[in-house]
């Protein structure tokens, strides 16, 4: 089964979105930070189909965007930012596929993630 990574510091939001995605049949691994998620990538053969990172509570969103952009070349990546956060560079250049702003409608987000997961059902492999 294809999986996705869900990243966010707010455990309640992370748990709610994860529960909704699991109900929709999406295999979700949840992490508190991009660094924690990427540390687990070294053990995987099949990469996740999508990374969804809520950086709205991040103490350093710029650094976490840099880290995510390194993997965005291999794994489609979406980020959620605080409504007031001003991005100083073009995230499309960093190959971030989608930028969402808080507040996010969870039901709509889950539907969009499910569609994206269905569209990208070919699991990228990190090694043969």
C-alpha positions in Angstrom: 0.0 0.0 0.0 1.3 3.5 -0.9 2.0 5.7 2.1 2.4 9.4 2.8 4.2 11.3 5.5 2.3 13.8 7.6 4.5 16.3 9.5 3.4 18.9 12.1 4.3 20.1 15.6 0.7 20.4 16.8 -0.1 16.8 17.8 -3.8 17.4 18.0 -4.0 18.7 14.4 -1.6 16.0 13.3 -3.8 13.3 15.0 -7.0 14.7 13.5 -5.7 14.8 9.9 -4.1 11.4 10.3 -7.3 9.8 11.6 -9.3 11.3 8.8 -6.8 10.0 6.2 -6.7 6.6 7.7 -10.5 6.5 7.5 -10.2 7.2 3.8 -7.7 4.3 3.4 -4.5 6.3 3.2 -1.5 4.8 4.9 -0.1 7.7 7.0 3.1 7.9 9.0 3.1 11.0 11.3 6.1 12.9 12.5 6.6 16.0 14.7 9.2 17.6 12.4 10.7 17.3 8.9 14.0 16.1 10.5 12.3 13.2 12.3 10.5 12.2 9.1 13.6 12.3 7.0 15.6 10.3 9.5 13.1 7.5 8.9 13.6 7.7 5.1 17.0 6.1 5.4 15.3 2.8 6.4 12.8 2.7 3.6 12.9 1.0 0.2 9.7 2.6 -1.1 9.4 6.3 -0.7 6.1 7.9 0.4 3.9 9.2 -2.4 3.4 12.5 -0.7 4.8 14.6 2.1 2.3 17.0 3.8 4.1 19.3 6.3 2.3 21.8 8.5 4.9 24.4 9.2 2.5 26.9 10.8 3.9 26.1 14.3 7.5 25.7 13.3 10.1 27.7 15.2 12.1 28.1 12.0 9.9 27.5 8.9 12.7 28.8 6.5 15.1 26.0 7.6 12.4 23.4 7.5 11.4 24.6 4.0 15.0 24.2 3.0 15.0 20.6 4.3 11.8 19.8 2.6 13.0 21.2 -0.7 15.8 18.7 -0.8 13.3 15.8 -0.8 10.7 17.6 -3.0 12.7 16.6 -6.1 11.9 12.9 -5.3 8.7 13.1 -3.3 5.8 15.5 -4.1 5.6 17.9 -1.1 2.9 20.1 0.2 3.3 22.6 3.0 0.9 24.5 5.2 2.0 27.9 6.4 0.6 30.4 8.9 -1.6 32.9 7.2 0.8 35.7 8.2 4.1 34.0 7.2 5.8 35.8 4.3 7.9 33.6 2.1 11.0 35.4 0.9 11.6 33.2 -2.1 9.6 31.3 -4.8 8.6 27.9 -3.3 7.8 26.6 -6.8 11.5 27.0 -7.6 12.2 24.8 -4.6 9.8 22.3 -6.2 7.3 22.5 -3.4 4.1 21.3 -5.2 1.5 23.0 -3.2 1.4 25.8 -0.6 -1.7 26.0 1.7 -2.5 28.6 4.3 -4.0 28.3 7.7 -6.9 27.9 8.5 -7.3 24.6 6.5 -10.6 22.8 6.0 -9.7 19.3 7.1 -12.4 17.5 5.1 -11.3 19.4 1.9 -7.6 18.7 2.6 -8.3 15.0 3.1 -10.2 14.9 -0.2 -7.3 16.7 -2.0 -4.7 14.4 -0.5 -6.7 11.3 -1.4 -7.0 12.5 -5.0 -3.3 13.3 -5.2 -2.4 9.9 -3.7 -4.6 8.2 -6.3 -3.1 10.2 -9.1 0.5 9.4 -8.0 -0.1 5.7 -7.2 3.3 4.7 -8.6 5.5 4.3 -5.5 9.0 5.8 -6.0 11.8 3.5 -5.0 14.9 4.8 -3.2 16.9 1.7 -4.0 16.4 -1.6 -5.9 
